[in-house]
Amino acid sequence: MAQPEAIPQEAAGMGDIGAALAGATSGAAEGAPNQGAGSGEVKDAKQGTVPFHSLDFILDIPLKVTVELGRSKMAIRDVLQLAQGSVIELAKFAGEPLEVLVNDKLIARGEVVVVNEKFGIRLTDILSPVERIEQLK
């Protein structure tokens, strides 16, 4: 069986995720039994084994991205009294960075920007891979 092809530049630009997955695919032993995703092939229930040459097969997996402005705890009584124009005090100060969460895990912090009359977030701090792994514990 031939060695898997080199990971294309697009995957290399994915940062730690691309590097980790690239290492997993390039470390496959030739001729190992039950070769699957680590050997350049993906197991498919309908078609058997389908070869792949890059990480394109994971790029369409949807992730939930949340930008958190702040949080607050309220009693049911207070929630029921909310009306148009009510103000909810958040446990964050004005000017503090917003938090960017992917699948409810903090990955970055940033500030609000307006682009073409739409709100966005400019990332100012991205957590290191070590910090992200610590969150999983």
C-alpha positions as a LaTeX table, in Angstrom:
\begin{tabular}{lrrr}
\hline
Residue & $x$ (\AA) & $y$ (\AA) & $z$ (\AA) \\
\hline
Met1 & 0.00 & 0.00 & 0.00 \\
Ala2 & 1.35 & 3.45 & $-0.89$ \\
Gln3 & 2.13 & 6.06 & 1.73 \\
Pro4 & $-0.53$ & 8.77 & 2.16 \\
Glu5 & 0.14 & 11.94 & 0.23 \\
Ala6 & 1.52 & 14.99 & 1.99 \\
Ile7 & $-1.02$ & 17.23 & 3.71 \\
Pro8 & $-1.84$ & 20.17 & 1.41 \\
Gln9 & $-1.07$ & 23.77 & 2.37 \\
Glu10 & $-4.76$ & 24.43 & 3.20 \\
Ala11 & $-4.59$ & 21.90 & 6.05 \\
Ala12 & $-1.26$ & 23.25 & 7.21 \\
Gly13 & $-2.90$ & 26.66 & 7.66 \\
Met14 & $-5.41$ & 25.21 & 10.13 \\
Gly15 & $-3.04$ & 25.69 & 13.09 \\
Asp16 & $-2.86$ & 23.11 & 15.87 \\
Ile17 & $-5.90$ & 21.14 & 14.69 \\
Gly18 & $-4.43$ & 20.70 & 11.21 \\
Ala19 & $-1.02$ & 19.82 & 12.63 \\
Ala20 & $-2.46$ & 17.27 & 15.06 \\
Leu21 & $-4.57$ & 15.59 & 12.41 \\
Ala22 & $-1.73$ & 15.74 & 9.90 \\
Gly23 & 0.48 & 13.94 & 12.40 \\
Ala24 & $-2.20$ & 11.30 & 12.87 \\
Thr25 & $-2.46$ & 10.61 & 9.15 \\
Ser26 & 1.27 & 10.67 & 8.42 \\
Gly27 & 2.14 & 8.34 & 11.30 \\
Ala28 & 0.36 & 5.30 & 9.87 \\
Ala29 & 2.38 & 2.12 & 9.61 \\
Glu30 & 2.41 & 0.59 & 6.15 \\
Gly31 & 0.61 & $-2.73$ & 5.99 \\
Ala32 & $-0.95$ & $-2.40$ & 9.44 \\
Pro33 & $-4.20$ & $-4.35$ & 9.90 \\
Asn34 & $-7.56$ & $-2.54$ & 9.94 \\
Gln35 & $-6.17$ & 0.60 & 8.37 \\
Gly36 & $-8.63$ & 3.47 & 8.40 \\
Ala37 & $-8.47$ & 7.25 & 8.70 \\
Gly38 & $-4.82$ & 7.14 & 9.84 \\
Ser39 & $-3.74$ & 5.47 & 6.60 \\
Gly40 & $-5.32$ & 7.78 & 4.09 \\
Glu41 & $-8.69$ & 6.00 & 3.98 \\
Val42 & $-12.09$ & 6.67 & 5.51 \\
Lys43 & $-14.47$ & 3.85 & 6.38 \\
Asp44 & $-17.94$ & 4.38 & 4.94 \\
Ala45 & $-20.81$ & 2.05 & 5.87 \\
Lys46 & $-22.29$ & 2.15 & 2.36 \\
Gln47 & $-19.22$ & 2.27 & 0.13 \\
Gly48 & $-16.64$ & 0.41 & 2.21 \\
Thr49 & $-13.30$ & 2.19 & 2.37 \\
Val50 & $-12.95$ & 5.52 & 0.57 \\
Pro51 & $-9.45$ & 7.01 & 0.07 \\
Phe52 & $-8.80$ & 10.64 & 0.95 \\
His53 & $-5.85$ & 12.89 & 0.25 \\
Ser54 & $-6.45$ & 15.73 & 2.70 \\
Leu55 & $-8.46$ & 16.79 & 5.72 \\
Asp56 & $-11.32$ & 18.01 & 3.53 \\
Phe57 & $-13.62$ & 15.36 & 4.97 \\
Ile58 & $-13.81$ & 17.18 & 8.35 \\
Leu59 & $-14.04$ & 20.75 & 7.08 \\
Asp60 & $-17.86$ & 20.65 & 6.75 \\
Ile61 & $-18.53$ & 19.52 & 10.32 \\
Pro62 & $-20.73$ & 22.20 & 11.91 \\
Leu63 & $-19.59$ & 23.80 & 15.17 \\
Lys64 & $-21.57$ & 26.06 & 17.48 \\
Val65 & $-19.75$ & 29.41 & 17.76 \\
Thr66 & $-20.95$ & 31.74 & 20.54 \\
Val67 & $-19.78$ & 35.25 & 21.38 \\
Glu68 & $-20.60$ & 35.99 & 25.00 \\
Leu69 & $-21.15$ & 39.58 & 26.02 \\
Gly70 & $-21.76$ & 38.72 & 29.67 \\
Arg71 & $-23.90$ & 36.72 & 32.10 \\
Ser72 & $-26.41$ & 37.42 & 34.80 \\
Lys73 & $-28.44$ & 35.39 & 37.30 \\
Met74 & $-32.02$ & 36.42 & 37.83 \\
Ala75 & $-34.92$ & 35.11 & 39.87 \\
Ile76 & $-38.02$ & 33.99 & 37.99 \\
Arg77 & $-39.88$ & 36.97 & 39.54 \\
Asp78 & $-37.39$ & 39.38 & 37.90 \\
Val79 & $-37.53$ & 37.63 & 34.52 \\
Leu80 & $-41.35$ & 37.83 & 34.52 \\
Gln81 & $-41.15$ & 41.58 & 35.17 \\
Leu82 & $-38.95$ & 42.27 & 32.12 \\
Ala83 & $-40.52$ & 44.56 & 29.56 \\
Gln84 & $-39.39$ & 46.45 & 26.48 \\
Gly85 & $-36.71$ & 48.89 & 27.58 \\
Ser86 & $-35.69$ & 46.88 & 30.68 \\
Val87 & $-31.97$ & 46.76 & 31.42 \\
Ile88 & $-30.27$ & 43.57 & 32.56 \\
Glu89 & $-27.05$ & 44.15 & 34.47 \\
Leu90 & $-24.28$ & 41.81 & 33.32 \\
Ala91 & $-21.38$ & 40.50 & 35.39 \\
Lys92 & $-18.89$ & 42.22 & 33.09 \\
Phe93 & $-17.59$ & 45.76 & 32.87 \\
Ala94 & $-17.83$ & 47.99 & 29.80 \\
Gly95 & $-14.68$ & 47.66 & 27.72 \\
Glu96 & $-13.88$ & 44.12 & 28.89 \\
Pro97 & $-13.18$ & 41.71 & 26.03 \\
Leu98 & $-15.98$ & 39.46 & 24.78 \\
Glu99 & $-15.46$ & 35.71 & 24.95 \\
Val100 & $-15.59$ & 33.49 & 21.86 \\
Leu101 & $-16.71$ & 29.94 & 22.59 \\
Val102 & $-16.72$ & 26.98 & 20.20 \\
Asn103 & $-19.00$ & 24.17 & 21.37 \\
Asp104 & $-19.13$ & 25.91 & 24.78 \\
Lys105 & $-15.32$ & 25.94 & 25.19 \\
Leu106 & $-13.46$ & 29.26 & 25.38 \\
Ile107 & $-11.03$ & 29.67 & 22.48 \\
Ala108 & $-10.53$ & 33.44 & 22.15 \\
Arg109 & $-11.37$ & 36.94 & 23.37 \\
Gly110 & $-12.12$ & 40.00 & 21.28 \\
Glu111 & $-13.80$ & 43.35 & 20.88 \\
Val112 & $-16.98$ & 44.42 & 19.09 \\
Val113 & $-16.61$ & 45.99 & 15.64 \\
Val114 & $-19.17$ & 47.27 & 13.13 \\
Val115 & $-18.55$ & 46.37 & 9.49 \\
Asn116 & $-21.03$ & 47.39 & 6.78 \\
Glu117 & $-23.68$ & 48.08 & 9.44 \\
Lys118 & $-23.29$ & 44.56 & 10.90 \\
Phe119 & $-21.75$ & 43.64 & 14.24 \\
Gly120 & $-18.67$ & 41.47 & 14.35 \\
Ile121 & $-15.83$ & 40.63 & 16.69 \\
Arg122 & $-12.13$ & 41.36 & 16.23 \\
Leu123 & $-10.09$ & 38.67 & 17.94 \\
Thr124 & $-7.52$ & 40.18 & 20.27 \\
Asp125 & $-6.38$ & 37.09 & 22.17 \\
Ile126 & $-6.47$ & 33.43 & 21.12 \\
Leu127 & $-5.90$ & 30.83 & 23.83 \\
Ser128 & $-2.82$ & 28.68 & 23.40 \\
Pro129 & $-3.26$ & 24.96 & 22.70 \\
Val130 & $-2.14$ & 24.22 & 26.28 \\
Glu131 & $-4.82$ & 26.53 & 27.72 \\
Arg132 & $-7.50$ & 24.95 & 25.50 \\
Ile133 & $-6.49$ & 21.44 & 26.58 \\
Glu134 & $-6.62$ & 22.49 & 30.25 \\
Gln135 & $-10.30$ & 23.45 & 29.77 \\
Leu136 & $-11.15$ & 19.91 & 28.72 \\
Lys137 & $-10.11$ & 18.48 & 32.09 \\
\hline
\end{tabular}
